[in-house]
Amino acid sequence: MPNPACPACTLEDVLSHPEHWECTTCGHEWPKEAAAEVVRVVKDANGNILVDGDTVALIKDLKLRGSSQVLKQGTKAKNIRLVDGDHEIDCKIDGSSMALKACFVKKA
């Protein structure tokens, strides 16, 4: 595992000690277990956990920004992909790429 970047100064000049990391630039120390990667959990409108490859359905009509089209309630998106950001779901609906918020879908 490569050394993580310092959370204080974001430089990668870090020393590894048995129980903690130490930045050689600013002197900041932090425990090794805090450097473990946090797993993000995305839940739908009903509280079900979503994973890559799930099929979801819209729970309300959504207007598409920049056009007069509307995605109707019940429209399904298959084989979703979870991404970081405000719109957590990347999918294709009727052949068009979409980014959706998880609060507007339910697991199908």
KOLZAMI-779851 format. One record per atom (N, C-alpha, C, O): residue number from 1; atom name; x, y, z. Coordinates in steps of 0.001 Angstrom, whole numbers, plus 500000, padded with zeros to 6 digits. Example, Ala and Ser with C-alpha at 12.3 -4.5 7.8 and 13.67 -1.06 7.14 Angstrom:
! KOLZAMI-779851
GULUM seq atom     px     py     pz
GULUM   1    N 513190 494310 507800
GULUM   1   CA 512300 495500 507800
GULUM   1    C 513200 496700 507800
GULUM   1    O 514236 496681 508465
GULUM   2    N 512850 497750 507080
GULUM   2   CA 513670 498940 507140
GULUM   2    C 512900 500030 507870
GULUM   2    O 513409 501138 508039
This chain:
! KOLZAMI-779851
GULUM seq atom     px     py     pz
GULUM   1    N 500843 498827 500000
GULUM   1   CA 500000 500000 500000
GULUM   1    C 500889 501237 500000
GULUM   1    O 501780 501342 500843
GULUM   2    N 500676 502168 499087
GULUM   2   CA 501482 503390 499069
GULUM   2    C 501127 504288 500251
GULUM   2    O 500030 504208 500803
GULUM   3    N 502065 505132 500620
GULUM   3   CA 501820 506053 501719
GULUM   3    C 500736 507058 501336
GULUM   3    O 500705 507525 500198
GULUM   4    N 499846 507399 502273
GULUM   4   CA 498795 508370 501969
GULUM   4    C 499343 509790 501999
GULUM   4    O 500444 510032 502493
GULUM   5    N 498574 510713 501472
GULUM   5   CA 498934 512129 501542
GULUM   5    C 498599 512650 502937
GULUM   5    O 497679 512152 503586
GULUM   6    N 499335 513634 503387
GULUM   6   CA 499112 514241 504701
GULUM   6    C 497761 514959 504704
GULUM   6    O 497494 515753 503802
GULUM   7    N 496897 514700 505700
GULUM   7   CA 495610 515388 505745
GULUM   7    C 495737 516875 506086
GULUM   7    O 494811 517644 505828
GULUM   8    N 496871 517291 506663
GULUM   8   CA 497049 518694 507041
GULUM   8    C 497575 519539 505880
GULUM   8    O 497043 520614 505603
GULUM   9    N 498631 519049 505194
GULUM   9   CA 499243 519870 504142
GULUM   9    C 499101 519257 502744
GULUM   9    O 499510 519882 501765
GULUM  10    N 498543 518072 502629
GULUM  10   CA 498272 517333 501389
GULUM  10    C 499520 516934 500606
GULUM  10    O 499412 516544 499443
GULUM  11    N 500690 517022 501210
GULUM  11   CA 501909 516556 500545
GULUM  11    C 502097 515070 500805
GULUM  11    O 501571 514542 501784
GULUM  12    N 502836 514398 499948
GULUM  12   CA 502977 512945 500043
GULUM  12    C 504312 512502 500630
GULUM  12    O 504694 511342 500481
GULUM  13    N 505018 513397 501287
GULUM  13   CA 506297 513081 501917
GULUM  13    C 506010 512588 503332
GULUM  13    O 506150 513339 504297
GULUM  14    N 505601 511303 503454
GULUM  14   CA 505096 510747 504703
GULUM  14    C 505947 509565 505143
GULUM  14    O 506352 508732 504332
GULUM  15    N 506211 509510 506457
GULUM  15   CA 506938 508391 507045
GULUM  15    C 505943 507426 507666
GULUM  15    O 504922 507840 508216
GULUM  16    N 506248 506127 507574
GULUM  16   CA 505397 505110 508160
GULUM  16    C 506016 504622 509460
GULUM  16    O 507154 504153 509463
GULUM  17    N 505283 504726 510568
GULUM  17   CA 505664 504180 511863
GULUM  17    C 504746 503001 512134
GULUM  17    O 503729 502853 511456
GULUM  18    N 505078 502145 513118
GULUM  18   CA 504236 500964 513351
GULUM  18    C 502747 501267 513586
GULUM  18    O 501886 500519 513123
GULUM  19    N 502444 502352 514297
GULUM  19   CA 501045 502610 514618
GULUM  19    C 500509 503928 514058
GULUM  19    O 499323 504218 514216
GULUM  20    N 501362 504739 513401
GULUM  20   CA 500879 506011 512887
GULUM  20    C 501714 506471 511696
GULUM  20    O 502789 505938 511423
GULUM  21    N 501183 507483 510990
GULUM  21   CA 501874 508131 509883
GULUM  21    C 502415 509465 510376
GULUM  21    O 501836 510069 511279
GULUM  22    N 503524 509938 509792
GULUM  22   CA 504082 511237 510151
GULUM  22    C 504511 511969 508885
GULUM  22    O 505231 511417 508052
GULUM  23    N 504063 513218 508747
GULUM  23   CA 504437 514039 507609
GULUM  23    C 505789 514672 507898
GULUM  23    O 505956 515327 508927
GULUM  24    N 506757 514488 507005
GULUM  24   CA 508081 515055 507218
GULUM  24    C 508105 516548 506894
GULUM  24    O 509043 517239 507292
GULUM  25    N 507115 517056 506195
GULUM  25   CA 507079 518469 505836
GULUM  25    C 506522 519325 506973
GULUM  25    O 507158 520291 507394
GULUM  26    N 505326 518970 507474
GULUM  26   CA 504685 519804 508495
GULUM  26    C 504725 519186 509887
GULUM  26    O 504421 519871 510864
GULUM  27    N 505094 517898 510009
GULUM  27   CA 505186 517244 511307
GULUM  27    C 503877 516680 511828
GULUM  27    O 503835 516169 512947
GULUM  28    N 502805 516760 511045
GULUM  28   CA 501504 516237 511477
GULUM  28    C 501565 514722 511611
GULUM  28    O 502152 514045 510767
GULUM  29    N 500956 514185 512679
GULUM  29   CA 500883 512738 512897
GULUM  29    C 499418 512330 512985
GULUM  29    O 498597 513059 513541
GULUM  30    N 499089 511145 512428
GULUM  30   CA 497733 510618 512510
GULUM  30    C 497799 509102 512516
GULUM  30    O 498721 508518 511946
GULUM  31    N 496808 508444 513168
GULUM  31   CA 496824 506978 513278
GULUM  31    C 496612 506295 511928
GULUM  31    O 495958 506837 511037
GULUM  32    N 497175 505100 511797
GULUM  32   CA 497064 504370 510520
GULUM  32    C 495636 503946 510211
GULUM  32    O 495247 503953 509043
GULUM  33    N 494842 503579 511207
GULUM  33   CA 493480 503148 510913
GULUM  33    C 492625 504286 510376
GULUM  33    O 491624 504027 509708
GULUM  34    N 492981 505528 510642
GULUM  34   CA 492238 506658 510086
GULUM  34    C 492511 506820 508596
GULUM  34    O 491734 507466 507893
GULUM  35    N 493601 506242 508108
GULUM  35   CA 493947 506369 506694
GULUM  35    C 493203 505363 505827
GULUM  35    O 493277 505432 504600
GULUM  36    N 492485 504427 506452
GULUM  36   CA 491742 503427 505684
GULUM  36    C 490658 504122 504857
GULUM  36    O 490046 505093 505302
GULUM  37    N 490437 503613 503667
GULUM  37   CA 489472 504208 502747
GULUM  37    C 488050 503977 503249
GULUM  37    O 487697 502867 503649
GULUM  38    N 487248 505021 503225
GULUM  38   CA 485868 504956 503675
GULUM  38    C 485000 504474 502518
GULUM  38    O 485087 504999 501408
GULUM  39    N 484161 503470 502782
GULUM  39   CA 483265 502938 501765
GULUM  39    C 481984 503758 501784
GULUM  39    O 481372 503930 502838
GULUM  40    N 481582 504255 500643
GULUM  40   CA 480390 505086 500533
GULUM  40    C 479172 504206 500320
GULUM  40    O 479188 503287 499502
GULUM  41    N 478114 504501 501068
GULUM  41   CA 476863 503755 500949
GULUM  41    C 475825 504693 500345
GULUM  41    O 475593 505789 500854
GULUM  42    N 475203 504250 499255
GULUM  42   CA 474161 505030 498581
GULUM  42    C 472841 504291 498776
GULUM  42    O 472725 503103 498477
GULUM  43    N 471834 505033 499292
GULUM  43   CA 470525 504427 499541
GULUM  43    C 469472 505101 498671
GULUM  43    O 469559 506291 498369
GULUM  44    N 468473 504309 498276
GULUM  44   CA 467377 504858 497473
GULUM  44    C 466360 505563 498370
GULUM  44    O 466601 505717 499567
GULUM  45    N 465239 505988 497817
GULUM  45   CA 464221 506724 498562
GULUM  45    C 463607 505894 499687
GULUM  45    O 463119 506458 500666
GULUM  46    N 463622 504580 499568
GULUM  46   CA 463056 503693 500588
GULUM  46    C 464093 503210 501594
GULUM  46    O 463751 502473 502519
GULUM  47    N 465348 503607 501437
GULUM  47   CA 466401 503190 502361
GULUM  47    C 467124 501925 501967
GULUM  47    O 467951 501429 502732
GULUM  48    N 466835 501383 500788
GULUM  48   CA 467543 500189 500305
GULUM  48    C 468916 500591 499789
GULUM  48    O 469059 501628 499142
GULUM  49    N 469922 499777 500070
GULUM  49   CA 471279 500065 499622
GULUM  49    C 471402 499730 498137
GULUM  49    O 471005 498651 497697
GULUM  50    N 471960 500674 497369
GULUM  50   CA 472167 500482 495934
GULUM  50    C 473610 500080 495671
GULUM  50    O 474525 500535 496357
GULUM  51    N 473807 499227 494675
GULUM  51   CA 475146 498817 494231
GULUM  51    C 475212 498922 492714
GULUM  51    O 474185 499002 492041
GULUM  52    N 476432 498922 492183
GULUM  52   CA 476606 498955 490729
GULUM  52    C 475879 497778 490093
GULUM  52    O 475951 496654 490589
GULUM  53    N 475175 498042 488990
GULUM  53   CA 474492 496990 488263
GULUM  53    C 473027 496824 488627
GULUM  53    O 472322 496057 487972
GULUM  54    N 472549 497516 489646
GULUM  54   CA 471140 497421 490034
GULUM  54    C 470240 498053 488976
GULUM  54    O 470692 498817 488124
GULUM  55    N 468958 497716 489054
GULUM  55   CA 467928 498351 488249
GULUM  55    C 467090 499203 489184
GULUM  55    O 466670 498737 490243
GULUM  56    N 466842 500457 488800
GULUM  56   CA 466057 501366 489627
GULUM  56    C 464918 501942 488808
GULUM  56    O 464966 501964 487578
GULUM  57    N 463881 502412 489515
GULUM  57   CA 462727 503052 488880
GULUM  57    C 462523 504422 489505
GULUM  57    O 462728 504597 490706
GULUM  58    N 462116 505402 488686
GULUM  58   CA 461859 506750 489196
GULUM  58    C 460603 506749 490051
GULUM  58    O 459631 506064 489732
GULUM  59    N 460620 507525 491148
GULUM  59   CA 459450 507584 492027
GULUM  59    C 458596 508817 491757
GULUM  59    O 457513 508952 492326
GULUM  60    N 459068 509720 490896
GULUM  60   CA 458275 510899 490522
GULUM  60    C 458721 511382 489156
GULUM  60    O 459797 511020 488682
GULUM  61    N 457888 512201 488523
GULUM  61   CA 458253 512793 487233
GULUM  61    C 459406 513763 487431
GULUM  61    O 459396 514557 488372
GULUM  62    N 460407 513705 486548
GULUM  62   CA 461563 514595 486621
GULUM  62    C 461699 515348 485310
GULUM  62    O 461714 514741 484239
GULUM  63    N 461799 516672 485389
GULUM  63   CA 462021 517494 484203
GULUM  63    C 463502 517435 483864
GULUM  63    O 464353 517495 484751
GULUM  64    N 463804 517318 482575
GULUM  64   CA 465190 517334 482136
GULUM  64    C 465646 518768 481964
GULUM  64    O 464993 519566 481292
GULUM  65    N 466768 519082 482577
GULUM  65   CA 467300 520443 482501
GULUM  65    C 467720 520746 481060
GULUM  65    O 468393 519940 480418
GULUM  66    N 467322 521892 480572
GULUM  66   CA 467715 522323 479235
GULUM  66    C 466813 521822 478123
GULUM  66    O 467111 522031 476948
GULUM  67    N 465719 521166 478470
GULUM  67   CA 464786 520726 477431
GULUM  67    C 463374 520703 478008
GULUM  67    O 463176 520928 479202
GULUM  68    N 462411 520433 477156
GULUM  68   CA 461027 520372 477617
GULUM  68    C 460578 518942 477907
GULUM  68    O 459403 518711 478190
GULUM  69    N 461490 517992 477842
GULUM  69   CA 461153 516590 478067
GULUM  69    C 461009 516295 479563
GULUM  69    O 461581 516985 480406
GULUM  70    N 460236 515262 479864
GULUM  70   CA 460009 514836 481238
GULUM  70    C 460242 513332 481321
GULUM  70    O 459772 512578 480468
GULUM  71    N 460965 512898 482346
GULUM  71   CA 461096 511467 482632
GULUM  71    C 459930 511092 483534
GULUM  71    O 459786 511651 484621
GULUM  72    N 459104 510161 483102
GULUM  72   CA 457889 509806 483826
GULUM  72    C 458177 508891 485010
GULUM  72    O 459147 508134 485020
GULUM  73    N 457302 508986 486005
GULUM  73   CA 457376 508107 487166
GULUM  73    C 457272 506656 486709
GULUM  73    O 456451 506329 485853
GULUM  74    N 458102 505792 487278
GULUM  74   CA 458086 504383 486913
GULUM  74    C 459084 504022 485831
GULUM  74    O 459299 502839 485571
GULUM  75    N 459706 505016 485185
GULUM  75   CA 460721 504741 484167
GULUM  75    C 461886 504008 484816
GULUM  75    O 462380 504415 485867
GULUM  76    N 462321 502924 484183
GULUM  76   CA 463391 502109 484757
GULUM  76    C 464734 502409 484118
GULUM  76    O 464828 502680 482920
GULUM  77    N 465763 502357 484934
GULUM  77   CA 467142 502474 484478
GULUM  77    C 467855 501194 484911
GULUM  77    O 467927 500886 486100
GULUM  78    N 468381 500453 483934
GULUM  78   CA 469054 499190 484212
GULUM  78    C 470555 499401 484264
GULUM  78    O 471096 500317 483644
GULUM  79    N 471213 498538 485010
GULUM  79   CA 472679 498505 485063
GULUM  79    C 473259 499869 485450
GULUM  79    O 474061 500443 484714
GULUM  80    N 472843 500381 486618
GULUM  80   CA 473314 501692 487068
GULUM  80    C 474768 501620 487514
GULUM  80    O 475294 500546 487805
GULUM  81    N 475403 502783 487562
GULUM  81   CA 476776 502891 488063
GULUM  81    C 476791 503994 489111
GULUM  81    O 476301 505093 488854
GULUM  82    N 477351 503717 490302
GULUM  82   CA 477420 504693 491371
GULUM  82    C 478682 505521 491221
GULUM  82    O 479762 504984 490978
GULUM  83    N 478541 506838 491368
GULUM  83   CA 479656 507767 491220
GULUM  83    C 479641 508748 492399
GULUM  83    O 478636 508874 493099
GULUM  84    N 480758 509433 492608
GULUM  84   CA 480834 510462 493632
GULUM  84    C 480213 511741 493102
GULUM  84    O 480209 511991 491897
GULUM  85    N 479691 512546 494011
GULUM  85   CA 479124 513822 493612
GULUM  85    C 477690 513971 494079
GULUM  85    O 477155 513121 494791
GULUM  86    N 477079 515070 493662
GULUM  86   CA 475710 515390 494054
GULUM  86    C 474707 514409 493446
GULUM  86    O 473763 513992 494118
GULUM  87    N 474904 514043 492198
GULUM  87   CA 474064 513061 491516
GULUM  87    C 474815 511731 491564
GULUM  87    O 475779 511524 490826
GULUM  88    N 474363 510836 492435
GULUM  88   CA 475118 509623 492741
GULUM  88    C 474999 508510 491712
GULUM  88    O 475814 507587 491711
GULUM  89    N 474005 508577 490837
GULUM  89   CA 473726 507472 489913
GULUM  89    C 473994 507908 488475
GULUM  89    O 473488 508937 488026
GULUM  90    N 474785 507128 487765
GULUM  90   CA 475034 507308 486341
GULUM  90    C 474316 506165 485624
GULUM  90    O 474511 505003 485981
GULUM  91    N 473499 506465 484631
GULUM  91   CA 472745 505405 483952
GULUM  91    C 472365 505864 482557
GULUM  91    O 472638 506996 482159
GULUM  92    N 471730 504963 481823
GULUM  92   CA 471171 505286 480510
GULUM  92    C 469675 505005 480559
GULUM  92    O 469228 503943 480994
GULUM  93    N 468913 506005 480092
GULUM  93   CA 467464 505864 479987
GULUM  93    C 467103 506177 478548
GULUM  93    O 467381 507272 478059
GULUM  94    N 466487 505226 477870
GULUM  94   CA 466124 505354 476455
GULUM  94    C 467326 505735 475595
GULUM  94    O 467192 506520 474656
GULUM  95    N 468494 505186 475909
GULUM  95   CA 469697 505417 475122
GULUM  95    C 470432 506707 475424
GULUM  95    O 471473 506965 474819
GULUM  96    N 469931 507529 476337
GULUM  96   CA 470590 508786 476702
GULUM  96    C 471230 508653 478080
GULUM  96    O 470628 508095 478997
GULUM  97    N 472440 509163 478223
GULUM  97   CA 473125 509125 479514
GULUM  97    C 472477 510120 480460
GULUM  97    O 472169 511249 480078
GULUM  98    N 472272 509690 481701
GULUM  98   CA 471636 510516 482722
GULUM  98    C 472423 510416 484015
GULUM  98    O 473095 509419 484274
GULUM  99    N 472329 511461 484821
GULUM  99   CA 472845 511458 486179
GULUM  99    C 471660 511742 487092
GULUM  99    O 470987 512761 486937
GULUM 100    N 471402 510853 488036
GULUM 100   CA 470233 510970 488902
GULUM 100    C 470643 511025 490368
GULUM 100    O 471692 510511 490756
GULUM 101    N 469798 511654 491168
GULUM 101   CA 469982 511628 492612
GULUM 101    C 469275 510390 493151
GULUM 101    O 468196 510027 492682
GULUM 102    N 469887 509750 494132
GULUM 102   CA 469340 508515 494674
GULUM 102    C 468002 508733 495390
GULUM 102    O 467222 507791 495530
GULUM 103    N 467728 509951 495840
GULUM 103   CA 466467 510206 496550
GULUM 103    C 465251 510185 495629
GULUM 103    O 464120 510190 496115
GULUM 104    N 465456 510162 494295
GULUM 104   CA 464353 510138 493344
GULUM 104    C 464130 508777 492712
GULUM 104    O 463348 508660 491769
GULUM 105    N 464808 507731 493215
GULUM 105   CA 464650 506399 492636
GULUM 105    C 464387 505380 493747
GULUM 105    O 464680 505609 494921
GULUM 106    N 463821 504247 493324
GULUM 106   CA 463673 503107 494229
GULUM 106    C 464233 501883 493511
GULUM 106    O 464208 501799 492283
GULUM 107    N 464729 500952 494287
GULUM 107   CA 465286 499728 493733
GULUM 107    C 464160 498905 493118
GULUM 107    O 463128 498683 493751
GULUM 108    N 464361 498461 491899
GULUM 108   CA 463310 497689 491208
GULUM 108    C 463564 496198 491323
GULUM 108    O 462786 495397 490804
